[in-house]
Amino acid sequence: MFEWIRNCRHRAPARPLELGAPVQEPGASVGEYKLLYKYLHDRYANRVVLTFAEIEDLLGFALPGPARQNREWWGGAGSTAPRSAQSNSWTLASRTAVVNMLAQSVVFDRT
């Protein structure tokens, strides 16, 4: 009657589920913006909106002056300059950044 219980104990253990290659952390390419990268990378939402103050809380330091004054600091479309550590933090997290200088906020959309 309980034959199935005895058979269950002798089965080979199931192999762990393989979901693909492990995610590589971005090392030096994001520099001091690694915590922003991690936050954006770990969010499931397709859109994440953060204020400058929230970004500073994540990072643990104040954003530099150009971040509050120049849209280009956030990597405007068509920029030919080499990517900076801050733009790598959202680009490597598969996000784009659109800044609203008046609201002092940034919309990070999944690419």
PyMOL CGO cylinders between C-alpha atoms (Angstrom):
from pymol import cmd
from pymol.cgo import CYLINDER

trace = [
    CYLINDER, 0.00, 0.00, 0.00, 2.79, 2.45, 0.84, 0.3, 1, 1, 1, 1, 1, 1,
    CYLINDER, 2.79, 2.45, 0.84, 5.13, 1.24, -1.86, 0.3, 1, 1, 1, 1, 1, 1,
    CYLINDER, 5.13, 1.24, -1.86, 5.31, 4.72, -3.39, 0.3, 1, 1, 1, 1, 1, 1,
    CYLINDER, 5.31, 4.72, -3.39, 6.81, 6.15, -0.17, 0.3, 1, 1, 1, 1, 1, 1,
    CYLINDER, 6.81, 6.15, -0.17, 9.68, 3.67, -0.24, 0.3, 1, 1, 1, 1, 1, 1,
    CYLINDER, 9.68, 3.67, -0.24, 10.29, 4.46, -3.92, 0.3, 1, 1, 1, 1, 1, 1,
    CYLINDER, 10.29, 4.46, -3.92, 10.39, 8.21, -3.29, 0.3, 1, 1, 1, 1, 1, 1,
    CYLINDER, 10.39, 8.21, -3.29, 13.32, 7.87, -0.89, 0.3, 1, 1, 1, 1, 1, 1,
    CYLINDER, 13.32, 7.87, -0.89, 15.49, 6.17, -3.49, 0.3, 1, 1, 1, 1, 1, 1,
    CYLINDER, 15.49, 6.17, -3.49, 15.08, 8.75, -6.25, 0.3, 1, 1, 1, 1, 1, 1,
    CYLINDER, 15.08, 8.75, -6.25, 18.03, 10.86, -7.28, 0.3, 1, 1, 1, 1, 1, 1,
    CYLINDER, 18.03, 10.86, -7.28, 17.79, 14.44, -6.03, 0.3, 1, 1, 1, 1, 1, 1,
    CYLINDER, 17.79, 14.44, -6.03, 16.51, 16.92, -8.57, 0.3, 1, 1, 1, 1, 1, 1,
    CYLINDER, 16.51, 16.92, -8.57, 19.12, 19.10, -10.25, 0.3, 1, 1, 1, 1, 1, 1,
    CYLINDER, 19.12, 19.10, -10.25, 18.91, 22.81, -9.50, 0.3, 1, 1, 1, 1, 1, 1,
    CYLINDER, 18.91, 22.81, -9.50, 17.16, 24.90, -12.10, 0.3, 1, 1, 1, 1, 1, 1,
    CYLINDER, 17.16, 24.90, -12.10, 19.59, 26.57, -14.48, 0.3, 1, 1, 1, 1, 1, 1,
    CYLINDER, 19.59, 26.57, -14.48, 18.48, 30.01, -15.58, 0.3, 1, 1, 1, 1, 1, 1,
    CYLINDER, 18.48, 30.01, -15.58, 21.40, 30.97, -17.78, 0.3, 1, 1, 1, 1, 1, 1,
    CYLINDER, 21.40, 30.97, -17.78, 24.66, 32.75, -17.27, 0.3, 1, 1, 1, 1, 1, 1,
    CYLINDER, 24.66, 32.75, -17.27, 25.14, 34.58, -13.96, 0.3, 1, 1, 1, 1, 1, 1,
    CYLINDER, 25.14, 34.58, -13.96, 24.82, 38.35, -14.04, 0.3, 1, 1, 1, 1, 1, 1,
    CYLINDER, 24.82, 38.35, -14.04, 28.20, 40.05, -14.00, 0.3, 1, 1, 1, 1, 1, 1,
    CYLINDER, 28.20, 40.05, -14.00, 28.62, 43.04, -11.72, 0.3, 1, 1, 1, 1, 1, 1,
    CYLINDER, 28.62, 43.04, -11.72, 29.88, 46.06, -13.68, 0.3, 1, 1, 1, 1, 1, 1,
    CYLINDER, 29.88, 46.06, -13.68, 33.12, 46.66, -11.77, 0.3, 1, 1, 1, 1, 1, 1,
    CYLINDER, 33.12, 46.66, -11.77, 34.98, 49.90, -12.39, 0.3, 1, 1, 1, 1, 1, 1,
    CYLINDER, 34.98, 49.90, -12.39, 32.84, 51.01, -15.34, 0.3, 1, 1, 1, 1, 1, 1,
    CYLINDER, 32.84, 51.01, -15.34, 30.25, 52.50, -12.98, 0.3, 1, 1, 1, 1, 1, 1,
    CYLINDER, 30.25, 52.50, -12.98, 32.70, 53.62, -10.30, 0.3, 1, 1, 1, 1, 1, 1,
    CYLINDER, 32.70, 53.62, -10.30, 31.08, 55.36, -7.38, 0.3, 1, 1, 1, 1, 1, 1,
    CYLINDER, 31.08, 55.36, -7.38, 27.64, 54.97, -9.02, 0.3, 1, 1, 1, 1, 1, 1,
    CYLINDER, 27.64, 54.97, -9.02, 27.56, 51.21, -8.41, 0.3, 1, 1, 1, 1, 1, 1,
    CYLINDER, 27.56, 51.21, -8.41, 24.73, 51.48, -5.87, 0.3, 1, 1, 1, 1, 1, 1,
    CYLINDER, 24.73, 51.48, -5.87, 22.57, 53.31, -8.43, 0.3, 1, 1, 1, 1, 1, 1,
    CYLINDER, 22.57, 53.31, -8.43, 23.34, 50.56, -10.95, 0.3, 1, 1, 1, 1, 1, 1,
    CYLINDER, 23.34, 50.56, -10.95, 22.37, 47.87, -8.46, 0.3, 1, 1, 1, 1, 1, 1,
    CYLINDER, 22.37, 47.87, -8.46, 19.15, 49.63, -7.50, 0.3, 1, 1, 1, 1, 1, 1,
    CYLINDER, 19.15, 49.63, -7.50, 18.04, 50.07, -11.12, 0.3, 1, 1, 1, 1, 1, 1,
    CYLINDER, 18.04, 50.07, -11.12, 19.17, 46.58, -12.12, 0.3, 1, 1, 1, 1, 1, 1,
    CYLINDER, 19.17, 46.58, -12.12, 17.20, 44.94, -9.29, 0.3, 1, 1, 1, 1, 1, 1,
    CYLINDER, 17.20, 44.94, -9.29, 13.91, 46.74, -9.98, 0.3, 1, 1, 1, 1, 1, 1,
    CYLINDER, 13.91, 46.74, -9.98, 11.25, 44.75, -11.83, 0.3, 1, 1, 1, 1, 1, 1,
    CYLINDER, 11.25, 44.75, -11.83, 9.31, 47.83, -12.91, 0.3, 1, 1, 1, 1, 1, 1,
    CYLINDER, 9.31, 47.83, -12.91, 9.84, 49.02, -16.47, 0.3, 1, 1, 1, 1, 1, 1,
    CYLINDER, 9.84, 49.02, -16.47, 9.86, 52.63, -15.26, 0.3, 1, 1, 1, 1, 1, 1,
    CYLINDER, 9.86, 52.63, -15.26, 11.59, 53.94, -12.16, 0.3, 1, 1, 1, 1, 1, 1,
    CYLINDER, 11.59, 53.94, -12.16, 11.26, 57.61, -11.19, 0.3, 1, 1, 1, 1, 1, 1,
    CYLINDER, 11.26, 57.61, -11.19, 13.74, 59.00, -8.68, 0.3, 1, 1, 1, 1, 1, 1,
    CYLINDER, 13.74, 59.00, -8.68, 14.24, 62.51, -7.38, 0.3, 1, 1, 1, 1, 1, 1,
    CYLINDER, 14.24, 62.51, -7.38, 17.73, 63.93, -7.13, 0.3, 1, 1, 1, 1, 1, 1,
    CYLINDER, 17.73, 63.93, -7.13, 17.44, 63.58, -3.32, 0.3, 1, 1, 1, 1, 1, 1,
    CYLINDER, 17.44, 63.58, -3.32, 16.51, 59.89, -3.62, 0.3, 1, 1, 1, 1, 1, 1,
    CYLINDER, 16.51, 59.89, -3.62, 19.48, 59.29, -5.92, 0.3, 1, 1, 1, 1, 1, 1,
    CYLINDER, 19.48, 59.29, -5.92, 21.76, 61.04, -3.44, 0.3, 1, 1, 1, 1, 1, 1,
    CYLINDER, 21.76, 61.04, -3.44, 20.35, 58.86, -0.63, 0.3, 1, 1, 1, 1, 1, 1,
    CYLINDER, 20.35, 58.86, -0.63, 21.09, 55.74, -2.68, 0.3, 1, 1, 1, 1, 1, 1,
    CYLINDER, 21.09, 55.74, -2.68, 24.62, 56.87, -3.49, 0.3, 1, 1, 1, 1, 1, 1,
    CYLINDER, 24.62, 56.87, -3.49, 25.50, 58.25, -0.08, 0.3, 1, 1, 1, 1, 1, 1,
    CYLINDER, 25.50, 58.25, -0.08, 26.85, 61.50, -1.51, 0.3, 1, 1, 1, 1, 1, 1,
    CYLINDER, 26.85, 61.50, -1.51, 25.55, 64.65, -3.20, 0.3, 1, 1, 1, 1, 1, 1,
    CYLINDER, 25.55, 64.65, -3.20, 25.24, 64.80, -6.96, 0.3, 1, 1, 1, 1, 1, 1,
    CYLINDER, 25.24, 64.80, -6.96, 27.79, 67.16, -8.53, 0.3, 1, 1, 1, 1, 1, 1,
    CYLINDER, 27.79, 67.16, -8.53, 26.72, 70.65, -9.59, 0.3, 1, 1, 1, 1, 1, 1,
    CYLINDER, 26.72, 70.65, -9.59, 26.51, 69.82, -13.32, 0.3, 1, 1, 1, 1, 1, 1,
    CYLINDER, 26.51, 69.82, -13.32, 23.90, 67.13, -12.56, 0.3, 1, 1, 1, 1, 1, 1,
    CYLINDER, 23.90, 67.13, -12.56, 21.56, 69.85, -11.27, 0.3, 1, 1, 1, 1, 1, 1,
    CYLINDER, 21.56, 69.85, -11.27, 22.36, 72.38, -14.01, 0.3, 1, 1, 1, 1, 1, 1,
    CYLINDER, 22.36, 72.38, -14.01, 23.21, 70.56, -17.25, 0.3, 1, 1, 1, 1, 1, 1,
    CYLINDER, 23.21, 70.56, -17.25, 20.92, 68.14, -19.02, 0.3, 1, 1, 1, 1, 1, 1,
    CYLINDER, 20.92, 68.14, -19.02, 24.01, 66.77, -20.82, 0.3, 1, 1, 1, 1, 1, 1,
    CYLINDER, 24.01, 66.77, -20.82, 25.32, 65.30, -17.55, 0.3, 1, 1, 1, 1, 1, 1,
    CYLINDER, 25.32, 65.30, -17.55, 22.46, 62.81, -17.77, 0.3, 1, 1, 1, 1, 1, 1,
    CYLINDER, 22.46, 62.81, -17.77, 23.60, 61.73, -21.25, 0.3, 1, 1, 1, 1, 1, 1,
    CYLINDER, 23.60, 61.73, -21.25, 21.27, 63.40, -23.68, 0.3, 1, 1, 1, 1, 1, 1,
    CYLINDER, 21.27, 63.40, -23.68, 20.25, 61.61, -26.86, 0.3, 1, 1, 1, 1, 1, 1,
    CYLINDER, 20.25, 61.61, -26.86, 22.85, 61.61, -29.60, 0.3, 1, 1, 1, 1, 1, 1,
    CYLINDER, 22.85, 61.61, -29.60, 25.73, 62.44, -27.30, 0.3, 1, 1, 1, 1, 1, 1,
    CYLINDER, 25.73, 62.44, -27.30, 29.07, 61.62, -28.93, 0.3, 1, 1, 1, 1, 1, 1,
    CYLINDER, 29.07, 61.62, -28.93, 31.12, 62.00, -25.74, 0.3, 1, 1, 1, 1, 1, 1,
    CYLINDER, 31.12, 62.00, -25.74, 32.49, 58.84, -24.13, 0.3, 1, 1, 1, 1, 1, 1,
    CYLINDER, 32.49, 58.84, -24.13, 30.10, 57.37, -21.59, 0.3, 1, 1, 1, 1, 1, 1,
    CYLINDER, 30.10, 57.37, -21.59, 30.69, 58.46, -18.03, 0.3, 1, 1, 1, 1, 1, 1,
    CYLINDER, 30.69, 58.46, -18.03, 30.49, 56.35, -14.87, 0.3, 1, 1, 1, 1, 1, 1,
    CYLINDER, 30.49, 56.35, -14.87, 27.09, 57.80, -14.03, 0.3, 1, 1, 1, 1, 1, 1,
    CYLINDER, 27.09, 57.80, -14.03, 25.60, 57.05, -17.46, 0.3, 1, 1, 1, 1, 1, 1,
    CYLINDER, 25.60, 57.05, -17.46, 27.13, 53.56, -17.35, 0.3, 1, 1, 1, 1, 1, 1,
    CYLINDER, 27.13, 53.56, -17.35, 25.23, 52.94, -14.12, 0.3, 1, 1, 1, 1, 1, 1,
    CYLINDER, 25.23, 52.94, -14.12, 21.84, 53.11, -15.85, 0.3, 1, 1, 1, 1, 1, 1,
    CYLINDER, 21.84, 53.11, -15.85, 22.96, 51.97, -19.31, 0.3, 1, 1, 1, 1, 1, 1,
    CYLINDER, 22.96, 51.97, -19.31, 24.44, 48.72, -17.94, 0.3, 1, 1, 1, 1, 1, 1,
    CYLINDER, 24.44, 48.72, -17.94, 21.21, 48.25, -15.95, 0.3, 1, 1, 1, 1, 1, 1,
    CYLINDER, 21.21, 48.25, -15.95, 19.37, 48.38, -19.33, 0.3, 1, 1, 1, 1, 1, 1,
    CYLINDER, 19.37, 48.38, -19.33, 17.80, 51.76, -18.64, 0.3, 1, 1, 1, 1, 1, 1,
    CYLINDER, 17.80, 51.76, -18.64, 17.58, 55.14, -20.30, 0.3, 1, 1, 1, 1, 1, 1,
    CYLINDER, 17.58, 55.14, -20.30, 17.53, 58.36, -18.29, 0.3, 1, 1, 1, 1, 1, 1,
    CYLINDER, 17.53, 58.36, -18.29, 15.32, 61.36, -18.96, 0.3, 1, 1, 1, 1, 1, 1,
    CYLINDER, 15.32, 61.36, -18.96, 15.87, 64.23, -16.56, 0.3, 1, 1, 1, 1, 1, 1,
    CYLINDER, 15.87, 64.23, -16.56, 13.32, 66.85, -15.54, 0.3, 1, 1, 1, 1, 1, 1,
    CYLINDER, 13.32, 66.85, -15.54, 15.42, 69.75, -14.27, 0.3, 1, 1, 1, 1, 1, 1,
    CYLINDER, 15.42, 69.75, -14.27, 12.46, 71.72, -12.88, 0.3, 1, 1, 1, 1, 1, 1,
    CYLINDER, 12.46, 71.72, -12.88, 11.12, 68.78, -10.89, 0.3, 1, 1, 1, 1, 1, 1,
    CYLINDER, 11.12, 68.78, -10.89, 14.65, 67.61, -10.03, 0.3, 1, 1, 1, 1, 1, 1,
    CYLINDER, 14.65, 67.61, -10.03, 13.77, 64.06, -10.97, 0.3, 1, 1, 1, 1, 1, 1,
    CYLINDER, 13.77, 64.06, -10.97, 14.88, 61.41, -13.43, 0.3, 1, 1, 1, 1, 1, 1,
    CYLINDER, 14.88, 61.41, -13.43, 12.78, 58.79, -15.25, 0.3, 1, 1, 1, 1, 1, 1,
    CYLINDER, 12.78, 58.79, -15.25, 14.70, 55.57, -15.86, 0.3, 1, 1, 1, 1, 1, 1,
    CYLINDER, 14.70, 55.57, -15.86, 12.93, 53.44, -18.47, 0.3, 1, 1, 1, 1, 1, 1,
    CYLINDER, 12.93, 53.44, -18.47, 13.90, 49.87, -19.31, 0.3, 1, 1, 1, 1, 1, 1,
    CYLINDER, 13.90, 49.87, -19.31, 15.36, 49.52, -22.82, 0.3, 1, 1, 1, 1, 1, 1,
]
cmd.load_cgo(trace, "trace")
